[in-house]
Amino acid sequence: MSLFKARDWWSAALGEGEEFDQGCLCVGDVDNSGTGHDKVVVGSYMGMLRIFSPHANTKTSEGGPAEALLLEVQLHNAIVQVEVGKFVSCSDLLHLAVLHPRKCSIFSVSGTAGNVEHGDQYQLKLVYEHNLKRTVCNMTYGAFGGVTGHSLCIQSMDGMLMFFEQDSYTFGRFLPGFLLPGPLVYNPRTDSVLTVSSARQLESYRYETLAVATEAESRQDPDLNPKTGGKRLTPDWTCVLGEQALDLCVPSYSHASSSVFVLGERNLYCLRDNSHIRFMKKLEFNPSCFLPFASVTDGTTNLLLGNHTNMLLVYQDVTLKWAAQLSFVPVAVRLANFPEIKGVVVSLSSDGHLLCSYMGTDPSFFSTPKVDAREADYEQVDAEMKKLQRFIREASRTQDILPKVDAEEDLNLTVTVSSSMDSPSQALIQDIDGVSVPSVTVQVKVKARCVVQSSKMTVAIQPPLAVTQDQFVLEPMGVGSSSAVAFSAFLNGRYPAADLTGDVTVSYSLPTGVPRVLQARFSLPLALLCVPSSPAKTTKFKITVDTNQPPVDLNAVFPEFAVKSEDKDGNSLAFQFLSGAKVTVLASRTSQRYRIQSDRFEDMWMVVKELVQRFDQHFSKLGVKDFKKSFSGPLPLQEYFLSVDHHFQLRVSAQQYQDLLSERAVQFRAIQRRLLTRFKDKTPAPLQNLDTLLDATYSQVMALAEAAEQNRALLQEAFVRLRGATHLLVLLLTLWQGLSPDQTAILEATLLPLLQDTPQLGWEESCDAAVSHLLRSCLSRSPKDQATSLAQQGGPVLGLPRDTARLKKHIALMCDRIGKGGRLTLASEANVPVQVQVQNLAAPGGVEPIAEATGDELELPQEATAFIKRKQPSKKGKKDKDKKEAAVKEGAGGGEEPVKEARREKKEPPKEKREPKKDKEANKEASKEASKEASKEASKEAAERKVSRKPSAKVKEKKKEPEAEEG
C-alpha cells in the first residue's frame, strides 16, 4: 500500500517461547520520576513483568536493550493485563495494577539512585491485592461515581462485573444474557461501563444503575426476577454491530468529547455517547489492534490501526493519511513520550517483539553518477539484440510445464543389497516348518553436495516382509560429507510375499529452509522367500511360457538355487517357499517352452516374474536383440477367481464379526446399566441371574474379538495372495497379447487399485469400478457405445457387494475384449477398435456382451439413450405418425406391404433379441386380422400417405445404421 516503512527507533526481543496479547502493554510514568517521560510496561502470559525506559539506538551502544531494562520480575501467575493509574487511596502517585487469572495485585515501582557505574536500582513492592473467586478476562479503571482516584472494574469469564474502590471490594453484578466476555471500557463523561455482548451489540451500563441493581451473590440467573430488594439490571442503551468486537476505546481529550470507538472484525465504528453512529469504515483487511490518539481539527479524530498484513495505518476519521510497514503483526499499540523524542509509536507482537518507531522518511544522500556521453556502437548493439532474440525464441519454444530438474541433486542416494544372506539371521521368526528364515543386509549411503540439515530416512516395504529398523535420523552433513546406514530385511509371516521391492525416502532441508525429498527403490533377492528343492511331478496348476530362442540351462539362470539341484542337465528346477507350496520350472528339451507348475496358483507369481526378468538379462548379455516371450495357453481365470472368492468370503466374515460385536457390546452395556441400577437401589432386590448373563456376554465379546482378530490376520494374508495372483494374471495378459509398458501399467492400475484393504473401501468394489470404466471407454464395442458412456455422470457409492459374480463377469469380458484386439489407453477418442474387430464382437458367434446385454450396471439411463439415439419429433409429426401406424395395423392389401417392410426394417430388433418375442408377434398378428375388415377404407388412404411421405426417411435411417457400425 505504501513505500514508507516504520523507522526503527528502539527495539527489543522479549524472551523465548513467551506469548503476549492485547492487554499486556501499557505506558506511563510508573516510577513517578516527575519528568513526564513514559516507561514501557510489558507483562507476558508466562508471568514475566518487564519495565523499559527506551532510548535511541546508536552504533556505539554496547548494552543494547539490556541498558533500557529497568526491572524484570518473574511473577507466579500469568499476566492477563497491566494498567498504570492512581489505585491507592490518599495518594496521588501512580501505581501499577497487574491482573492475574485469579488475583489482582497493585504494585509500587520506586527507583534508588546508584553510587556506582551500574546505575539506578528499581524495586517492585506489593501494596495490596484482591484474591478473586472467579477466573477473570479483562479489567478497566476510572473514577466510578465521581470518587477520588481510580477504581477498578474486573470482568470475569462467567459475566460478572466486580467493582473495587482502591483496596476495598464494593459490589458485583452479573450482566444479563451473558455468554462470552467481550472488551470492556469506562466512559467518564457519562459515568458508564461499555462492553460488547455475545449478541454482537454494544451495551452501556450506568454506574448508578449497576450500584442499585440486584446483588450478584443473591441472584445467579439474570433472567429471573429478584426475590429481594434491588432492580433488574438493564443496559442504558444498546447498538447492534452485527459482528464481534476486538477492542473498545473512549478518547479522553476534549475535542472528541462525545466519541466511542469500536474495532470490529471487518468494520470500524464511531458512536456518540447516546448510541448514535457518527461514522463507520468498512475495512478491506483483518485488523489486529487500534488506538485513537489525537484530534487535529475540530470534529475529527486521528487513530492508529494495525492489521494482519504487517501494516500500521493512520486514519483521520475514515480517510487514510499514512501507511507504514512493520516487520510483524502488532497485537497492541500505544503512544509514549521519551526524553529524546515525543509521540513514539510503541507496538508489541504476539511472540514478544517490542518496537518503538516513528513515521516518516529518512533523507537519501545517494546521487546518480554522471554518465559519460559516448557514441553507441550500432553493430555491437545489433549483435547483442540478435543474441537476446535467439535466447527468447529458444525459451518460448520449450513446452515443458514442469520445471526442469537440476542436473545434480543436492543428495546422492545409493542403495546396495548384499549378495549373500546374513549370518546369523536377523529374522524375528527363526524357522518355519523346520526351515530357517534368512535375512539380507541392505546398505544405504547418502552423500551431500551441499549443506543439508534435518535429514530423516524412511524405509517402506510390503508385508509380510519386514526390516529391523524403518526410520533413521541422519546427522547434519556438510559439502562432500556422507553418511551410511544399514538394516536387514526378512520374511515376517507364514505366507509368501507378493512384492520384493522396497522404497527408501530421505527428507531434508536446505540452508535456505526449502524442504526436499529424495527417493530410491531396491529389490530383494528371491532367496528370502524360498529354498532349492527337488522337482514335483504332479501339481494342480500349470503355466507354459514360449520363447523364440533355444532352451537355456536353468542352473545358469538361477545359480543360487542350483547348488542342491539333482538335475545335472539343467532342465528342471524346484523352489520350495518357506511358508507356501513348491514351484517347479521345467524346460523342454525339444521345443522352446518352459512350464511352471505348483499346487498353489498365486505362489507361481514370484517365480514366473523372476524367470522372465532373468531371461531378459541372460539374452541381453548374449547380444540377442530379437528375444521374444509369449503365453499361448488359455488364461487361468477360474484359478484366479478362487483367490478372489476366498478374499471376498473373509471380508464378509469380517463384516459379520463386526455386526456381532456391536450387538454383544450393546447387550453388555444394557446389562451393566441394569446391574448398576440394582446396586444403587436402597432396598436390595434379587439380581435375577443378571451377573451370570453379564459373564456370559463378556465371554462372547472376548471370543468374538479373538475370532475377528484371527479373521483380520487371515484377510491380510488373503489380500497378499490375491495381489500375487493378480500380478500373475497381468503378466500372462501382457505375454499373451504383447502389451506395451503403458498398457501394462493401465492394466495393473485397474486390477490393483489398492495397496491394502480398509473396512470402508475394499478391493472388490474398487476393481469392479475400474474394470467397468475400461469396458465403457477404451474397451467399448463400438464408437457409439463409447460416446454414450461419456454421457453418463456419477455412479453408485462404492460398498461391499453381495457376491463376486458381477466382478468375475466383468474381468472375463475385459480379458476377452483384450484378446480380440482391444487397446488399453487413457485417450477416449483414439481407442476405437477396427471395423473387423467390431464385427467379430457384434456377430452372433462372438463374445456375449455381459454388461451391455444382461447386466444392469453398464446400461445407460433412458435420458441419455433417448438423447443420443435420435431427435424427438414435433407434436404435429408425432400425431401424424400415430395415425399412420394405427392405419397400418388395421389395414391390409398390396398397398400396405411397402409400409410394413419399412417399419419392420426400422423397428425390428436383432435376430437374437427378436426370438424371445414370438408370442408377442403372434398376438399382434391376431389383433391385425381381427381389425382388418372393420376399417379397410381408412387403412388404404393412410397407407397411401405413408408410402408417399415416409419411405425416404426410413431408407435414410436404414443407411445410417451400418455407417455407425463402421465408424
N, C-alpha and C positions, 0 to 999 in steps of 0.2 A: 504494500500500500504506500510505503514511503521509502525514500532513500536515506532518511536520517535514522540514527541509532541513538539509544540512550547512552550518554557519556558516563563511563565508569569513574566515580569519584573515590569510592571506597567499597571494598567487598570483603567477605569472609565466608568460609565454609564451616558450618556448624556440625561437628561430629560426623560419625559414620553410622548409617542404619537408623537414624532418628527421623521421626515424622512430625510435620507441622501442619497447622490448618489456620483457619480464618482468625480465630481469637488468640493466637499465640504470639502476636506482635503488638506492641504499643510504644509510644514515645512520650517523653515528658521529663521535667527536671526532678527526677525521682529522688536525688540526693539533696535537694533543697540548697543548691550552691548559691543561688541568688543572682547568677549571671544571666539567667534567662535562656541558657543553652540547654538543648534537649539531650537526653540519653536514650538509647535504644534498648528496650527490654524484650527479651525473647524467651519463651518457655516452650518445651517440647513435650510430646506425649510420653517420652521416656523419663520425665521428671527432672530434666536438666534446666536450670534457670540461669540465664546469662544476661549481663548488663554491659553495654558497649558505650564508649564515647568516641565516635569515629573522627578521624582526621584525614586530610588529603593524602593520597598515595604518592610517595616520592621514591625515586630510584635509590636515594641514599638511605632510606629507611631499612633497618635490618630486622626489626622485630615483626613487622607486618601486622596482621590482625591481632596478634597477641598483645601488642602495646596498647591497643584500644580497648581491650577487655578489662573492665573494672572489677567484675565479680562473676564467679561461676560456682554455683551451688547445686549439688545433687539432692533433690527432694525425694521423699519416699513414695510419692504417688504421682500419677500422670497429671500434667498441667493442661487443663482444658481452656482456660482463658486468663489473661493478665490485664489489669487496668491500673491507672495512676489517678488518685484523687484524694480528697480530704475525708478520710474514713475514720479518723479518731476524733472523739468529742473534745471540746475545749482546746483545739489545736488547729492552726491554720497551715500546718505543714502538710506536704504531700506524702502520701504513703502508697505502698504497693499492695494491691489486692490480687491474690493468686487463688484461682478456682480449681479445686480438685474434684474428682467424681463424687466424693462423699464428704468433702470438707472445704471450707472457705477460710483462708488464712490472710491476715493483714500483717505486713512486714514494714519495718522502717529501714531505710538504707542510709547509712552515715559514712562519711569519709574522714580519715585522720591523716594529717599532713605528715609525710615521711621526712626523716632526717638524713637518709642515705640516698644513693643513686637509684634505688629500686622504686622510688616514687611514693604516691599516696596509697593508703590502705583503706579498703572499703569493707564494711561489715553489714550483715543482714540479721536483724533482730525481729523476733516474733512478738507483735504487740498483743494480739488476741486472735482467736479462731472460733469458727462456728462448725460444730460437728453436725452433719445433716443425716436425716433418716432416709432420704431418698436420693437416688442417683440423679445428678444434675446434667443439664445440657448446656446452658449459657447463662449469662447474667448481664445486667445493666445497672447504672447508678445515676443518681440525681438528687435534687433537693425535694423529695416527695412531701407534699403537703406544706411546702414553704419552710421546712426546718433548716436550721443552720448546719452547714456541712453537707456531706454526701451520704445518702442512704443506699443500700444495696437491694436489688430485686433479682432473685435467683429463680430460674425456671427448671423444674425437674422433668425427667423423661416421661412421667405419667401425667403432666399437665397441671402441676401445682405451682403457683407463684408464691414464693416465700420472701417476705419483706423484713429487712434488718435495718434498724436505726442505730448506726455505729456498732457498738458492741452488744446490743440487746435485740432479741427477736421480737417483732411487732405482731405480725399475723400471717396467715397463709390462706390462699384461696385457690379453688380448682376452676380452671377455665371450662366453660360449657361446651359440650360437643367435641371434646378433645380426642385426638387420635395419635398424632405425631407432633413433636415440638417443632417450632419454627423460629426464625430470627426474632430478637427482642430488642426494643429501643425505648428510651424515655423521651417524651416531648415536654420540655419545661414550660413552653408557652401555654399549654392547656392543662398541664399537670396530669398527664395521662400516659399510660403504657400501651405501646403498639406492638402487635405481633401478627403473623400470618398463620392462619389455621390450616388444618388438613382439608378444609372445604375450598382452599385456594382463594381465600378472601382476606383482605386486610381488616383487622379489627382493632378498635380503640376503646380502652377501658380507663375511665377517670379514676384517679386515686381515691377520691371521695366515695365513688361507687364501690370500689374494692374494699374500702375500710368498713362500710356498713353492710356488706353482703354477708351471707351465711358463712360461719366458720368452716374451714376445710376439715377439721377434725370431727365435727359433728355431722357432716353430710358428705359422704364419699361419692354419691351419684349426683352429678349436677342436674340431671333431668327430673329428679324427684322434688316435690315441694318440700320446703323446710318444715321440720316439725317444731323447731324452736324459733327464737327471735332472729331477725335479720331478713334482708331482702334477697330475692333471687338475683344472681349475677347475670347481667346482660350487657353487651357492648354498647358504648355510646353511639358509635356508627360503624358501618362496615362498607367495604368497597370490593366488589368481585374482581379479581385479577385474572382468573382462568388458567393460572399456571403457578407452580411452586416458586417461592421467592428464595433467592440466595442470600440477600443481605438487605438490611434497612438502615437508613441514616436520616437524622434530623439535624441540619446545619444550625450552628449556634451564632453565626454572625448576623448582624441586623438587617442587611439588605435582603436576605432570604428568610424573613421572619415568619413566613407562612408556608414553608415548603417541607414536604415529607417525600423522600426519595426511596423507591423500591426497585431493586435489581432482580428481575425475573430470569427465567431460563432463556427466553427469547426476546424480551422487551424490557425497556427502562421506563418506569413510571415516575411522574412528579405530581403529587397531590397537595392540596391545601389542607389546612387543619380541620376543615369541615367536610372532608372526603371528596371534594370536587377535584376533578383531574385538571391540572394545568396543561400538561403535555404528555405524550407518550412517544417513545422512539423504538421502532422495530429494528432489532439488531440482526445483522447478517452473519453472526458468528456466535460461538458459545462463550459467554462471559465467565470470568473466574472471580473477580472482585471489583469494587469501585470505591470512590471517596469523593464526595462534594467538598471543595476546599476554598473557594473564593467567589466573589461577585465583582466583576469589573465594572459593569454598568447596572443601573437600576433595573430590577425585574428579571435579570438573567443570572445564571449560576454556572460556574465552571466546575467540571468534575473530571477525575481520572478514572479510566475504565480499562482493566486488564482482561485479556481473553486467552483462549487455549491455543492461539497461533503465535504466542510469544510477543504480542504487541501490547503497548501501553498507549492508549488513545486519550486525547484531551478534547472534551466536548464543551461547547458553550450552549447550554440547553440541548437542542437537537442538532447543532451544527458542529461538524468535525473541524477542529482548529489545528491539531497537530497529531502526529503519529510517530512513535519511537519504537525501535526494535529492541527487545530484550533477549537474553540468552536462555530464558527459562519461562515457565508458566507461573505467574505470580498468584499466590493464594491470599495475600494480604498486602495492602499498600497504605503508607502513611506519609505525612509531610512533617519535616523537622527542620529546626534552625541550629546550626553548628557555628563554632567561632569563626571559621574561615568563610563560610557561605551560608546563605539563608534559602529556605524553600527547597531543600533537598528531598527528592523522592526516595523513600525507604521501602523496598519491596522484598518479600520473602517467598521462597518456593517451598513446595511440599517436602523436598528432600534436604532442606537446610541451607540453601544458597541465599545469603543475605547481601543485598546490594544497595548502596547509596549512590544515586545517579542524578544527573541533571540533563535537561533537554537543550538542544542547540547544535551548532556545527562548529567544529574546530577549523581555523583558517588553514588553507593548504598553501604551502610555500613552494610547491612544485611549479616550475615554469618550463614551457615547451622549448626545447633547444632549437636553434635556428638550423634550417636545412640548407645545405649548400646548393645553390642553383646551378645545375649542370644539365646539359642536353641529354635527352634519352636516346639510348641505342635501340632503334626500332627493330633491327634484325634480331637482337637478343630478346627483346620483349615478345616478338612474334614467335620465336622458337620456344620460349617459355610458355606462351599461350597454347601452342600446339601440344606441348608435353602435358599440360594440365588437361586439355580436352581429351587426350588419349586416356589419361587416368580416369576421367569421368565416364568415358564410354565403356571402359573395362569394368568399372564398378557398377554401372547401370545394366550391364549385360548379365550380371550374376543374378540367378533366380532363386538362390537358396533362401529359405525362410529362417531356418535355424542358424544361429551364429556358428562360425567356423571354430572347430575345436583346435586348441593350441597344439602345435607340433609336438611339444614336450609337456607332459603333465608335471604338476608340482611334486607328485609322488610316483615312484616306480614300485609296483606291487608284483611280486613273484611268488607263485605257489608251487611247491615241489612235493610230490607224493613219493614216498620211499618205495623202492623196487622190491624190498623184502619185508616180511612180516616182523612184528615186534617180538622180542624175546627178553623177558616174559611178556605175555599178552596183558594188555590194559583193559580188557573187556570186563564188564560188570558181571555178565553170565559166563562162568568159566567153561562150562561144557554143556552141550545139548545132545542128548541120547548117546552119551559116551564119547562124543567128538569135541575136542577143544575148540573154543571160539577164538579165532585170531584177531589181531588188531594191526593197523598200519599207521605209521607216523607221517603226518603232514606238516611241512615246514613252510612258514610264510615269512618272507623277507620284505621289508619296507625300506626304501631308500629315498631320501628327501633331496630335492634340488633347490629348495628354499627353506626359510624358517617356517616350521609347522608347529602349531600349538593345539592342545586339547584333542589329541588323536585317540580314537576308540575303534576297536576292531570287533566285528561280529561274525560268527560262523553259523551258517544255516545249512541244515541237511535234513533230508526227508526221513521220517520214521519208516521202519524200525531201526534205521541206522542212528548212531549217536556218537558224540565226541566227548572227550574228557573235560574240555572247557570250551564254552561257546562265546565268551566275552573277554576282551582284553583291553586294558588301559595302557596306552603307549606313552612313553616319556616324551617331553618336547624335544624336537630334533632341529639341528641347525643345518646349514648348507653342506651337503655331501655326507652327512651322517646317516647311519642306517640302524635298523632295529629288526630283530628276528624273534619270532615266537614259534612254538611247536605244540602240537596236540595230536592225540591219537583218535582214530575212527574205528568203530567196531559195530557188530550186529548186537542190538539190544532187544531182540524179540524172537519169538519162536515161530516166525514166518518169514519168507524171503522178501527182500525189498524190491520195489518196482523202479527205483531210480538210484543210480550210483554217483550222481553228480552233486556237488555242493557249491555254495557261494560264500565268498569272503568279502565283506564290505568294510571299508575303512572310511570313517567320517572324521574330518579335521577342519581346522580354521586357519586361515592365512593371517599374517600380522595385521592386515587391514580389517580383520573381523569377518571376512567373507567366508561362509561355510562351504565346504566342498565334500563330495562323496566319490569314492573310487571303488570299483567292484571287479572281482576276478572270479573265475569259475575253475573248478578242478574236478577230476574224475577219479574215483576209487577203483581199485582192481577187483576183478571178478572173484579172486581167491578169498575175499572176505566172506562170500556167501556160500561157496561150495568147495568140495574137495574131490580129487580124482577117484574114480571107482570103476568097477567092471561093467561092461555094457549089458543092458537088459534086452531080452529077446522079444517079449510080449508086453505091449503097452496099449493104452486106450486111445491116445491122441497122437496123430502123426501129421507132419508138415513137410512138404517137399519143395526145395529151392533149386531152380535151374540156373546154370551159368553157360557162358559161351566159351569157356576155357577148359583145358584138360583138368581132371581132378588133381587136387594137391594133397600133400601129406598133412593130415590133421595134427600130427605131433609137431610139425614145424610151425603150424599156425598157432597152436596152443602149447608152447614149450613147457610152461609151468605145470600143466596137467598131464604131461606125457611121462612123468617120472615113474609112476606106478602102473602105467597102462600095459596091459598084456598083449595088445595088438601091435606087433612089430611092423606090419605093413602100413600102419597109419590110416587104415580105412574106417576105424571106429574109435570113438572117444566117449566117455561117460562122465557126467558131472553129478555128484551127489550133494544136493543142497543140505545145509546144516539143519534146517527145520522144514524141509519140504520133500518133494519127490525126487526121483532120479531122472535125469535128462540124458538121452543118448543121441549122439551125432554119428550117422553112417554115411560114408562116401561110396558112391557106386564105382565099381572098377571098370565098367564098360562105357557108361554114359557120363554126362557132366552134371549129375544131380547129387544133391545132399538131402538126406532125410533126418529130421529132428523129431524125436518121439519121446513121450513121457506119459505118466499116469495122471498128471495134473496139467490142464491146459495153460493156466497163467504162468506156471513155472518155466515154460519154454521161452518166455519173452526175453529174459536176460541173455540166454544162450544164443537165440536167433539174432538178437541185436549185436552181441559181441562177435558172432560168426560173420555177419555182413560187414561190420567195420573192419575186422582183421583181413577179410578177403580184399577189401578195397586197398588197405595198406600193403598187403602182400603183392598184389599185381601192379600197384603203382611203383613199388620198388623195382619190379622186374621190367618196368617201362612199357607195360601194356596199357594203351590208351583207350581201346575199344572194349574194355571189360564191361559186360552187362550181366545183370542178375534179374531173375523173374520168378513169379509164382503162377503156376498154371492150374493148380487144383482148385476145387470149389472152396469158397470161403467157409471157414468153420463157424458159421453163425450160431448153430444150435449149441455148440460147445461154449461159445461166448455168452449165449443167453443164460446158461446155467449159473455163471458168475453174477449176471445181472439179477436173476431171481433170488439167489442167496443173499445178496446185499439188500435187496428190497424187503425180504422177509425179516431180516434183522432190524431194519428201520421200522417196520410195522410193530415188531415186538418192543422196540424202544418206546414207541408211542403208547402202546398198551401198558407197559410198565409205568409210564408217566401218569396215565389216567388212573391206574390202580393206586399209585402212591398218593395222588391228590385225594381220591376218595377216602383212603385209610387215614390220611392226615386230618381231613375234616372230621371223620368219626372220632379220632383220638382227641382232638381239641374239644369236641362236644362232650365226651365222657369226662375230660378234665374239668370243664365248666360245671357239670353236674356234681362231681365229687367236691369241688370247691364250695358249691352252694350247700351241700350236706354238712361239710366240716364247719362252715361259718354259722350254721343254724344253732341257736341257743338250746333248743330241745333236740337231743340226738335222735336220729332216725336210722333205721337199718340201711345198709349200703345197697341191698338188693343185687349182690354179685357185680356191682359196678367195678370193683377192684379187679375181679377176675377178668371182666371184659376189657379193662384197661391193659392188663398184662398181655392178653391175647392180641389186642390190637397193636401193642408195641412190638410184639414178636413178628406179627405180619408186616409191619412197616420196616423193620430191620431186614427181614427176609426179602421183601421186595426191593429194598435198597441194594442189598448184595447182588440180587439177580439182575437189577438194572445196571450195576457196575460191571458185572461179567458180560452182559449183553453189549455194553459200550465198548469193552475191550475187543469182543468178537466183531463188532461193527467196524472198528478201526482196522482190524486185520482184513475183514472182507473188502473194505474200500481200497486198501493197498493191493489186494489180489485183483480187484476189479480194474484198477489202474494198469496193472501189468497186462491183463487180458486185453484192455482197450489199446494199449500201446502195440501189442502184438497184432491186433486187427488192423490198426492204421498202417503198420509196416507191411502187412500182407496186401492191403489195398494198394499201397504205393508200388510194391513189386508187381502186382497183378496188372495195373494199368499204366505203370511208368509215370507216376505223377511227379510234377516238378516240386522243388522245395517249398515254393509259395503255396501250392495246392496242398502239400502235406501239412504245412503249418495251419492252414484253414481247417483241414480235417481234424487235426489234433485239438484245436481250439473248440471245435464243435462237439467232439465226443468227450473231451476232458475240460469242461468249463470251470471246474472247481479243483483246488488242491486238497481240500478236506471238506467233510460233511459238517453241516451245522443243523441244529433242530429246526431252524427257520427255513433253510434252503438246502435241499439235497441234490444228489447227482441226477436222479431220475428226471425230476421236473426241469432242471436246467438243461440237461442233454436233449430232452424232448422238445423244448422251446427252440434250441439251436438247430436241431435237425429239421424241425418243421419250417424254420426260416429258410434253410437251404432248399427244401422241397418247393417252397413258394417262390423263391427268387432264382438263383442260378441253375437249379436242377428242375425247373418247371417244364411241363410237357411241351408248351408252345409259347410263342411271344404273347398271345392273347392271355394265357393263364398268368404269365409273368406280369403283364400290365395290370390285370385285375388284382393280383396280390398286392401291388403297390397301393391300391385304393383302400386297403384295409388299414384301420387305425386302431391302436391299442391292442389289448388282449386280456385274457383271464389272468387273475392273480396266481402266481406260481405256488403250488402246495403239494403235499404228498398225494400222489394219485391212488386210485383204488386198486389198480393192478398194473402190470407191465405189458399188457397185450398191445396197447397203442404204441408204446415206445419201441417194442420189438418190431412191430409192423412198419414203423417209420424208418428204423435202421435198415431193415431188409429192403425197403423201397429205395432208400438212398444208395445202398450198395448196388442194387440192380441198375439204377439210372447212371451211376458212375461207370459200371461195366458196359453200358450201352452208349458211352460217348459223352456223358455229361461232364461239363467243365466246372471246376470249383474256382470261383473268383468273387471278389467283392464288388466289381463293377456290374451293375444290374443290366445295362443296355448291351454290354458286349458278351453276354453269356447265353445266347440262344443256340440250342443245338441245330445241326444242319437239317435239311429237309428230309433226307433219308432216315435219319435217326428219329425224327418226329413221326414219320410214317410207321416206322417199326414199333415205336411206343404206342401209337394210336391203333395199330392193327389188332384184330381180334385175338391173334395168337401171341401178341406181345405181352408186356408186363401189365398186370392188373393194377390200375391206379387206386391204391389203397385209400389214401386220404381224400382224393378228389371225387371218387365214385361212391364209396360207402362210409368213409369217416366223416363225422360231423365237425371235427376240429379244423379241417382245412377248407371247409366250404365258405363261400362268400356270403355276406349278408344280402338280403333281397334288394336293398337300396343300391349297393354297389353293382350287383349284376344287372339290374334294370338300367342303371345309368350308363354302363359300358356297352350293353348289348345293342341298343338302338334308341333313337329319339322317340319320345312319346308322341302319338298322333294327336291332332287337334280334336276338339269336341265334335265338330261337324263331320270330319273324316271318320271319327270313331263311330258315330251314329250310322253313317252310310255303310261302314264295314259290317256292323252288326246286322243291318237289314240284309246285306248281300249274303252273309254267312247263313242267316236263317233261311233265306230263299234257297240256297244251295242244299241245305239239309233237307228241305221239304220237297224240292223239285226233282225231276227225273228226265231222261231222254238224252238224245245225242248232243244237244246244245250245252249240257252241264258237264260233259266229260272233260273238256279242257280245264274247266274251273276246278273240278275235283283233283285233276293231276297237278295243277299249280298249287293248290292248298296242300296236297299230300307231299309235294317236294319241299314245301316250306315248313310245315308243322310236324312231319313225320320224324320221330327221334331215330337215333342209330339202331341198327339191327338188334344188337344185344340188349338195348333198353326197350325195344318195342315188343319183344316176345312176352314179357310178363303181363302185357296189357291186352291179350287176345280176348279175354272175356269182355272187357270194356268196349272193344271194337265191335264185338258181336252185338252187344246191347245197342250200340249206336246204329248199326245197320238195321236192326229190327225196328228201331224208332223211325228211321228214314222210310222204310217200306210202309209202315203204318200211316204215315202222314203224306204219302205221295199223292193219293187221289184227292185229298181234301183241298190242296192249294196248287194245282197243276199250272194254271194260267199265270198266277203271280210268280211262281218259280221260274217260268220260262223268261218272263220280262227281266227279272232280276239277274238271271244267268247271262242274258244278252248284254246287260250293262256291265256286268263283272268281266266278261270276256273282252269287251271293247275298251275297258279302262285299266284293269289291274295286271294283265299278264306281263306287261313290260316291266313293271316294278318287281313282280315275282321273279322274273328271269334275272334281273339285276342282282337281287339278293341271293339268288342261287349261284351266280358267278362270284359273288364276293366271298362265299364260304371257303372254296378251295384256295383263293388268294390269301386269306388269313392263315390257313394252314401252312401254305408255302412260306409265308413271312416268318 
